[in-house]
Amino acid sequence: MKNKKIEYPANKILLLDGAMGTAIQTLSLTETDFRGNKFKDHPIDLKGNNDLLSITQSKHIIKIHEDYLEAGADIIETNTFNANGISMSDYKLEDFVYELNLSSARLASSATAKFSKPDKPRYVAGSIGPSGKTLSMSPDVEDPGFRAITFDQMRLAYKPQIEGLIDGGADLLMVETVFDTLNAKAVLIAINEVFEEKQIKLPIMLSVTIVDSSGRTLSGQTLEAFFYSIKHFDLFSIGINCSLGAKEIFPYVKQLSELAPIKISLHPNAGLPNQFGDYDESPEVMAKYIEEILEHNLVNIVGGCCGTTPKHIEKISKLIETKKARILPKPKKETVLSGLEILKIDKINNFINIGERTNIFGSKKFARLIKEEKYEKALSIARSQIS
């Protein structure tokens, strides 16, 4: 199997680019622009489908990539945040997922090839965002057990995106803005399946979003529980993006930095959104908050999310020239179980009473349900054991 690697000094902080959507909004593109010639007769409106611009307005996407590279970015993200089968079905474009990702990765690769130098190589991260569906929560408040999609449906829906990104020349893959851990697991499994099929392996970045000062994901997990839920995957980095501004996100990136024995990434918003949903934090102000994080040696990779521009990235680029990357801690040998919160089994908490009936050797009914893959019914037995 061929392994792609990201080559850089261990003490260097890598710089991500900023927001693609923010840059696209400044172009004031019309419905006709989004359609281009290829989709001029498409039956539904396409304005707002930013990923489509990699095909219909490629010159604009290349210009955005080049602006971030000029600002100093080491890694640029492909214009594919919503280019998965689930999100594209909203536009009746699910048959174009592979082509969208292939085109986007090629555009980004052409930009990095132009700017890369022996002493400063540039890399392409294939952006894999969340879909509008969730595996952990029901969209129907009157039916908590209902799910709009199955795990396997989600896993399969992401495979054409992953294939397109790899074939287009992505150097690594970034599963970002994770709000549901189960969704992320479906994507990570899909990635590993594609790796096996193509006999190639790329570094994987994973980045979660927390909804507010509670420090939890949208599906209710604490940041600590999220980490232990996914730590068994072979990841290049784990991090936080979107969520909050750099000022508000400090305690959470600090917590993650203390937990993870791998690289930490951070690309926050340009502050909190105003009443119109816009982000007003200037490059100077955002850089000030980022500097505090860098001074505490909490990250290995830093950049910007919603509202950030090449000017924001340029300010951060100047900051990291004098800062050193976080030193990776040694992995801990521990037993930690993860749900919405964690359960740690150690010398202090070493007697754990579990539900006796959730045991394939102690319950014939439970064993039968597991063998028949009736996991929801098996789960109901587990729920009944909770006192």
C-alpha positions as CSV (number, residue, x, y, z in Angstrom):
1,M,0.0,0.0,0.0
2,K,1.3,3.5,-0.9
3,N,1.4,5.9,2.0
4,K,1.3,9.7,1.3
5,K,3.1,11.7,4.0
6,I,3.2,15.3,5.0
7,E,6.9,16.4,5.3
8,Y,7.8,19.3,7.6
9,P,9.9,20.0,10.7
10,A,8.5,18.6,14.0
11,N,8.6,22.0,15.7
12,K,6.8,23.8,12.9
13,I,3.2,24.9,13.2
14,L,1.4,24.2,10.0
15,L,-1.0,26.9,8.7
16,L,-4.4,26.1,7.2
17,D,-6.3,28.4,4.9
18,G,-9.4,30.3,5.8
19,A,-13.1,30.2,4.9
20,M,-14.1,29.3,1.3
21,G,-17.7,30.3,1.7
22,T,-16.8,33.8,2.9
23,A,-14.6,34.4,-0.2
24,I,-17.4,33.1,-2.5
25,Q,-20.0,35.4,-0.9
26,T,-17.9,38.4,-1.9
27,L,-18.2,37.4,-5.6
28,S,-22.0,38.1,-5.7
29,L,-22.6,35.3,-8.2
30,T,-26.0,34.8,-9.8
31,E,-28.0,31.7,-10.6
32,T,-26.6,31.7,-14.1
33,D,-23.1,31.8,-12.7
34,F,-23.7,28.8,-10.6
35,R,-25.3,26.8,-13.4
36,G,-22.6,27.6,-16.1
37,N,-23.1,25.8,-19.4
38,K,-23.0,22.3,-17.9
39,F,-26.1,22.8,-15.7
40,K,-28.0,25.5,-17.6
41,D,-31.0,23.2,-18.0
42,H,-31.0,21.7,-14.5
43,P,-34.6,21.4,-13.2
44,I,-34.0,23.1,-9.8
45,D,-32.2,26.2,-8.6
46,L,-28.5,25.8,-7.9
47,K,-27.5,29.2,-6.4
48,G,-25.8,28.6,-3.1
49,N,-24.3,25.3,-4.1
50,N,-20.7,26.5,-3.6
51,D,-19.1,23.1,-4.3
52,L,-20.6,23.2,-7.9
53,L,-18.4,26.3,-8.7
54,S,-15.4,24.0,-9.0
55,I,-16.9,22.9,-12.3
56,T,-18.9,26.0,-13.4
57,Q,-16.6,28.8,-12.1
58,S,-13.2,27.2,-11.7
59,K,-11.3,30.4,-12.2
60,H,-12.8,31.9,-9.1
61,I,-12.0,28.9,-7.0
62,I,-8.4,28.9,-8.2
63,K,-8.1,32.6,-7.3
64,I,-9.4,31.9,-3.8
65,H,-6.8,29.1,-3.3
66,E,-4.0,31.3,-4.6
67,D,-5.0,34.2,-2.3
68,Y,-4.7,31.9,0.7
69,L,-1.4,30.5,-0.5
70,E,0.0,34.0,-1.0
71,A,-1.1,34.7,2.6
72,G,1.2,31.9,3.7
73,A,-1.1,28.8,4.0
74,D,0.7,25.5,4.1
75,I,-2.5,23.5,3.6
76,I,-5.5,24.6,1.5
77,E,-8.8,22.8,1.6
78,T,-10.7,21.7,-1.4
79,N,-14.1,23.3,-2.3
80,T,-16.0,20.2,-1.3
81,F,-17.5,20.8,2.1
82,N,-20.9,19.7,1.0
83,A,-19.9,17.5,-1.9
84,N,-21.2,14.3,-0.6
85,G,-24.1,12.2,-1.9
86,I,-26.5,13.2,0.9
87,S,-26.1,16.9,0.6
88,M,-26.0,16.9,-3.2
89,S,-29.3,15.0,-3.3
90,D,-30.9,18.3,-2.2
91,Y,-29.9,19.7,-5.6
92,K,-30.5,16.4,-7.5
93,L,-26.8,16.3,-8.2
94,E,-25.8,13.1,-6.4
95,D,-24.7,11.6,-9.7
96,F,-22.0,14.3,-9.9
97,V,-20.4,13.8,-6.6
98,Y,-17.3,12.0,-7.9
99,E,-16.8,14.6,-10.6
100,L,-17.2,17.5,-8.2
101,N,-14.6,16.2,-5.9
102,L,-12.2,15.2,-8.7
103,S,-12.4,18.7,-10.2
104,S,-12.0,20.4,-6.8
105,A,-9.0,18.4,-5.8
106,R,-7.4,19.0,-9.2
107,L,-7.9,22.8,-8.9
108,A,-6.4,22.9,-5.4
109,S,-3.5,20.6,-6.6
110,S,-2.7,23.0,-9.5
111,A,-2.6,25.9,-7.1
112,T,-0.2,24.2,-4.6
113,A,2.0,23.1,-7.4
114,K,2.4,26.7,-8.4
115,F,3.4,27.9,-4.9
116,S,5.3,24.9,-3.5
117,K,9.0,25.3,-2.9
118,P,11.6,22.8,-1.5
119,D,11.7,24.8,1.8
120,K,8.0,25.4,1.9
121,P,5.9,22.6,0.4
122,R,2.2,23.2,0.1
123,Y,-0.5,20.5,0.6
124,V,-4.1,19.9,-0.4
125,A,-6.6,18.7,2.2
126,G,-9.7,17.1,0.8
127,S,-12.6,18.8,2.8
128,I,-15.3,16.3,3.9
129,G,-18.0,18.1,5.8
130,P,-21.1,16.8,7.6
131,S,-24.3,16.1,5.8
132,G,-27.7,17.5,6.9
133,K,-28.6,14.2,8.4
134,T,-27.7,12.6,11.7
135,L,-27.3,9.0,12.9
136,S,-27.6,9.8,16.6
137,M,-30.7,11.8,16.7
138,S,-34.3,11.6,15.4
139,P,-35.6,14.4,13.2
140,D,-39.1,13.6,14.6
141,V,-39.6,14.7,18.2
142,E,-42.6,12.4,18.5
143,D,-40.5,9.3,17.4
144,P,-37.1,9.4,19.2
145,G,-36.1,6.0,17.7
146,F,-36.6,7.1,14.1
147,R,-33.6,7.8,11.9
148,A,-33.7,9.4,8.5
149,I,-30.7,7.4,7.3
150,T,-28.9,4.2,8.3
151,F,-25.2,3.9,9.1
152,D,-24.5,1.9,5.9
153,Q,-26.4,4.4,3.8
154,M,-24.2,7.2,5.1
155,R,-21.0,5.2,4.8
156,L,-21.8,4.4,1.1
157,A,-22.9,8.0,0.4
158,Y,-19.4,9.3,1.2
159,K,-17.3,6.8,-0.8
160,P,-17.6,8.6,-4.2
161,Q,-16.5,11.8,-2.5
162,I,-13.5,10.2,-1.0
163,E,-12.6,8.4,-4.3
164,G,-12.8,11.7,-6.2
165,L,-10.6,13.6,-3.7
166,I,-7.9,10.9,-3.8
167,D,-8.0,10.6,-7.6
168,G,-7.8,14.4,-7.9
169,G,-4.6,14.5,-6.0
170,A,-5.4,15.4,-2.4
171,D,-2.5,15.0,0.0
172,L,-4.6,14.4,3.0
173,L,-8.3,14.2,4.0
174,M,-10.0,16.4,6.5
175,V,-13.2,15.2,8.1
176,E,-14.4,18.5,9.6
177,T,-17.2,20.2,11.5
178,V,-18.2,17.0,13.1
179,F,-21.4,17.4,15.1
180,D,-22.3,13.7,15.4
181,T,-19.7,11.1,16.3
182,L,-21.6,8.3,14.7
183,N,-21.6,10.2,11.4
184,A,-17.9,10.7,11.7
185,K,-17.4,7.0,12.3
186,A,-19.3,6.2,9.1
187,V,-17.1,8.5,7.1
188,L,-13.9,7.2,8.7
189,I,-14.9,3.6,7.9
190,A,-15.7,4.7,4.3
191,I,-12.2,6.3,4.1
192,N,-10.5,3.1,5.3
193,E,-12.5,1.0,2.8
194,V,-11.5,3.3,-0.1
195,F,-7.8,3.1,1.1
196,E,-8.0,-0.7,0.9
197,E,-9.6,-0.7,-2.5
198,K,-7.1,1.8,-4.0
199,Q,-4.1,0.5,-2.0
200,I,-3.2,4.0,-0.9
201,K,-3.3,5.7,2.5
202,L,-3.5,9.4,3.1
203,P,-3.1,11.2,6.5
204,I,-6.5,11.9,8.0
205,M,-7.4,15.1,9.9
206,L,-10.5,15.0,12.1
207,S,-12.1,18.2,13.4
208,V,-15.1,18.5,15.7
209,T,-17.4,21.4,16.3
210,I,-18.9,22.2,19.7
211,V,-22.2,24.1,19.9
212,D,-21.7,26.5,22.7
213,S,-20.0,27.1,26.1
214,S,-21.3,23.7,27.3
215,G,-18.4,22.2,25.5
216,R,-20.6,19.5,23.9
217,T,-21.3,18.5,20.4
218,L,-24.7,18.9,18.9
219,S,-25.5,15.2,19.6
220,G,-24.6,15.8,23.3
221,Q,-21.1,14.4,23.7
222,T,-18.5,16.2,25.8
223,L,-15.3,16.9,24.1
224,E,-13.6,14.3,26.2
225,A,-16.2,11.7,25.3
226,F,-15.8,12.5,21.6
227,F,-12.0,12.0,21.8
228,Y,-12.3,8.6,23.4
229,S,-15.0,7.6,20.9
230,I,-12.7,8.0,17.9
231,K,-9.1,7.6,19.4
232,H,-8.9,4.0,18.0
233,F,-8.8,5.4,14.4
234,D,-5.4,6.1,12.8
235,L,-5.5,9.9,12.6
236,F,-2.9,12.4,11.6
237,S,-4.5,15.1,13.8
238,I,-7.6,15.8,15.8
239,G,-9.0,19.3,16.4
240,I,-11.8,21.8,16.7
241,N,-13.2,24.1,14.0
242,C,-16.1,26.5,13.5
243,S,-17.9,26.4,16.8
244,L,-16.7,29.6,18.4
245,G,-14.1,32.4,18.0
246,A,-10.5,31.9,19.1
247,K,-11.2,33.8,22.4
248,E,-14.1,31.5,23.4
249,I,-12.5,28.3,22.2
250,F,-9.3,28.5,24.3
251,P,-10.4,26.2,27.2
252,Y,-11.6,23.5,24.8
253,V,-8.5,23.4,22.7
254,K,-6.5,23.3,25.9
255,Q,-8.5,20.3,27.1
256,L,-8.1,18.4,23.8
257,S,-4.4,19.2,23.9
258,E,-4.0,17.5,27.3
259,L,-5.9,14.4,26.0
260,A,-4.6,13.6,22.6
261,P,-1.2,12.0,21.9
262,I,-1.5,13.1,18.2
263,K,-1.3,16.5,16.5
264,I,-3.9,19.2,17.5
265,S,-5.5,21.4,14.8
266,L,-7.6,24.5,15.4
267,H,-9.4,26.7,12.9
268,P,-12.0,28.9,14.7
269,N,-14.4,31.4,13.3
270,A,-13.6,35.1,13.1
271,G,-15.4,35.7,16.4
272,L,-19.1,35.0,17.2
273,P,-21.7,35.8,14.6
274,N,-23.6,39.1,14.8
275,Q,-27.4,39.5,14.6
276,F,-27.2,39.1,10.8
277,G,-25.1,36.0,10.9
278,D,-21.9,37.8,9.8
279,Y,-18.5,37.6,11.5
280,D,-16.9,40.9,12.4
281,E,-13.7,40.0,14.2
282,S,-10.8,41.8,12.4
283,P,-7.6,40.0,11.5
284,E,-5.7,42.0,14.2
285,V,-8.2,40.9,17.0
286,M,-8.3,37.3,15.9
287,A,-4.5,37.1,15.7
288,K,-4.3,38.4,19.3
289,Y,-6.5,35.6,20.6
290,I,-4.6,33.0,18.4
291,E,-1.3,34.3,19.8
292,E,-2.4,33.4,23.4
293,I,-3.2,29.8,22.2
294,L,0.2,29.6,20.5
295,E,2.0,30.9,23.6
296,H,0.6,28.0,25.6
297,N,1.9,25.5,22.9
298,L,-1.5,24.0,22.5
299,V,-1.6,23.3,18.7
300,N,0.3,21.9,15.8
301,I,-2.0,23.2,13.0
302,V,-3.9,26.5,13.0
303,G,-6.1,28.3,10.5
304,G,-9.5,29.9,10.2
305,C,-13.1,29.0,9.6
306,C,-16.3,31.0,9.1
307,G,-15.6,34.7,8.4
308,T,-11.9,34.4,8.0
309,T,-10.2,35.9,5.0
310,P,-6.7,35.8,3.4
311,K,-5.9,38.9,5.6
312,H,-6.7,36.8,8.7
313,I,-4.5,34.0,7.5
314,E,-1.7,36.5,6.7
315,K,-1.7,37.8,10.3
316,I,-1.6,34.3,11.7
317,S,1.2,33.4,9.3
318,K,3.4,36.1,10.8
319,L,2.6,34.9,14.3
320,I,3.6,31.3,13.8
321,E,7.1,32.3,12.5
322,T,8.3,32.8,16.0
323,K,6.2,30.1,17.7
324,K,6.9,26.4,18.2
325,A,4.5,23.5,17.7
326,R,3.0,21.6,20.6
327,I,5.1,18.6,21.7
328,L,3.1,15.4,21.5
329,P,2.5,13.7,24.9
330,K,3.0,10.0,25.3
331,P,-0.1,7.8,24.9
332,K,-1.7,6.7,28.2
333,K,-2.5,3.1,29.0
334,E,-6.1,3.3,30.3
335,T,-9.5,1.8,30.0
336,V,-12.1,4.5,29.1
337,L,-15.7,3.8,27.9
338,S,-17.4,6.6,26.1
339,G,-21.1,7.6,25.7
340,L,-22.3,11.2,26.1
341,E,-19.7,11.3,28.9
342,I,-16.8,9.0,29.8
343,L,-16.5,6.2,32.3
344,K,-12.9,5.6,33.3
345,I,-11.9,2.2,34.8
346,D,-8.9,2.6,37.1
347,K,-7.6,1.7,40.5
348,I,-9.9,4.2,42.2
349,N,-13.0,3.2,40.1
350,N,-12.3,-0.5,39.5
351,F,-15.6,-2.2,40.4
352,I,-18.1,-1.6,37.6
353,N,-21.6,-3.1,37.8
354,I,-23.1,-3.7,34.4
355,G,-26.5,-4.8,33.2
356,E,-26.5,-8.6,33.5
357,R,-28.9,-9.2,30.6
358,T,-26.7,-7.4,28.0
359,N,-24.5,-10.5,27.8
360,I,-24.6,-13.0,25.0
361,F,-23.7,-15.8,27.4
362,G,-26.1,-14.8,30.1
363,S,-29.2,-14.0,28.1
364,K,-30.4,-16.2,25.2
365,K,-32.8,-13.4,24.1
366,F,-29.9,-10.9,23.9
367,A,-27.7,-13.3,22.1
368,R,-30.4,-14.0,19.5
369,L,-31.0,-10.3,18.9
370,I,-27.3,-9.8,18.3
371,K,-27.0,-12.7,16.0
372,E,-30.0,-11.5,14.0
373,E,-28.5,-8.0,13.9
374,K,-31.6,-6.5,15.6
375,Y,-29.5,-4.0,17.4
376,E,-32.2,-1.5,18.3
377,K,-34.2,-4.2,20.1
378,A,-30.9,-5.4,21.8
379,L,-30.3,-1.7,22.8
380,S,-33.8,-1.6,24.4
381,I,-32.7,-4.4,26.8
382,A,-29.6,-2.3,27.7
383,R,-31.7,0.7,28.3
384,S,-34.0,-1.2,30.7
385,Q,-31.0,-2.1,32.8
386,I,-30.2,1.5,33.6
387,S,-31.4,2.4,37.1
